[in-house]
Each structure stands twice: as structure tokens, then as C-alpha cells.
């Protein structure tokens, strides 16, 4: 099945498609309110999608609640380091709204590790560094091996090069002999002054060495320097390792997006974690 499409409706950035059977409003343009609500409903009905979810500033939340949206997650000072943000969802299918997995057990387990991140070193000769177009082929191969399905075509080197030319920054860990051991990306929303820490992948040969934590720490330093005020992630809710990575790094749990994303071969709920990058 083809990856979902990223497009714009007026000034609003939207991802939608059959893979995740949903509409994701990645960046809501306030100038498009309230008419964008009708546009989203029309698209969902035309394509028979079963979920819409939107990153909504607090000031606009009442408009969405009045149209049948519910709040699945909250991030304080999400927009420009000032206004709270909400992940609001509208369901068009009752079954999709029901959480069947024990997400709470994972959250409880990782919270026991909260804030205990320790500086991680690399073996001699290994390097953690920002990625470049020269890394695209290796990145695509790693993502293709780690993820059976993914909402974006990250196993396509051409897609990765295209995103590198925009507001994506990739990061890599390479071994002394040049193998790509792990990778991640920072998806920058400049207007909102926040950044999504995402696309974490560790090659099976190199797991258990806290490489994701090392990447996250490097990314945070780079994103602070870039002026981002809030970091967040949308992590697989049942993956203990990735949730533990963010809990250990001092991120707070903001909520769970139910049956949200087709990733690793099936639909999964996703946890929102966040952390201020400025005091």
C-alpha cells in the first residue's frame, strides 16, 4: 500500500491516505478557521477515513470540540513557547475509538525510569553526527529493515533527500568501520517553534546500547541552537524501549492517540511525550 499523501488545504498542512486511514493536520493555519473544519469533514467523508487528528492551539479548541472532536493529548506551551497545544481527534468509526491494548502498563513501567538518563558514550571510533544527502541510501536501507510499514516513505532515498532540503534534520550513529548503527530525525515546525523528535531506528545488531538516547541528546542541543522552544514525539504506545528513552530524558507524557498510525505492519496507538527546550 502506498504511503499517505502530504498536501495543503489553503494554508493548512495535511497528511492523509489509506495506509493509516486518517487525516493528520500537521500544521493548522489559524487563518483557515473555521472553514477548514468543513474541508476536513468533507475529505474524511469522501475518502471514508475513520479518524482525523489535529494539533490545535488552545484558543481554537472550542471550535473543534463543538464539531465532535475529543482531546487525546495536551502539551503545555506547545505553540511558540506560549500557548498550550492539544491533539484533538474526531472518529468516524466506533471500533477505532476503542483502545484494546494495555497502554497504561507501559506508561507506568517507563515512569519508573523517569529522569534517570545518564551520559552515554560511544565505542572508540564511532561517531554521532548530523546526516547529509550522502547518508540517504544507508538511512533508507535501515528504515526499510526496521519498519515493515511507516506513515511516511522513509525507505525511499529520494524522499529523504527531499525532506533534507526542507525542515527535516537527520542524525546518525556510525560504527568505526562506517556502518549505520542508528538514526533519527528532527521535524522542525518553524512557525510554531516546536520540533518533533522522530524516525528513531536502531539496527538489530546494535540494540541495547542506548543509541536512541544518545541521538535524542544530540538532537536537543541542535534544536535549542535552532531556536525551538518545545520538543515532542509521537511514539509507539506499546514499545517499551522508545517510551523509556523519552521518560529517561525527562519528557512528560501528554496523552495517547488511540489506534492512530499504521506502523510496523499494523495499526497502533501512539504516546505523546514532550519537553520544554527553554526555561
Protein Blocks (a to p, Z undefined) as FASTA:
>chain_A
ZZdddddehjaccdddjklopaddfbacfklpcklmmmmmmmmmmnopabdcddddfklm
mmmmmnopacfbdcehklgolaccddddddfbfklmpcfbdfklmmmmmmmmgoiaccdd
ddehiacddddfklmmmmmmmmmmmpmbdfbffkbmklmmmmmmmmcdcdddddfkopaf
bdcdddddfknopacdehiacdfklgoklmmmmmmmmmmmmmmmnopabdcddddfklmk
lmmmmmmnopacfbdcehkbcgehiacddddddddfbZZ
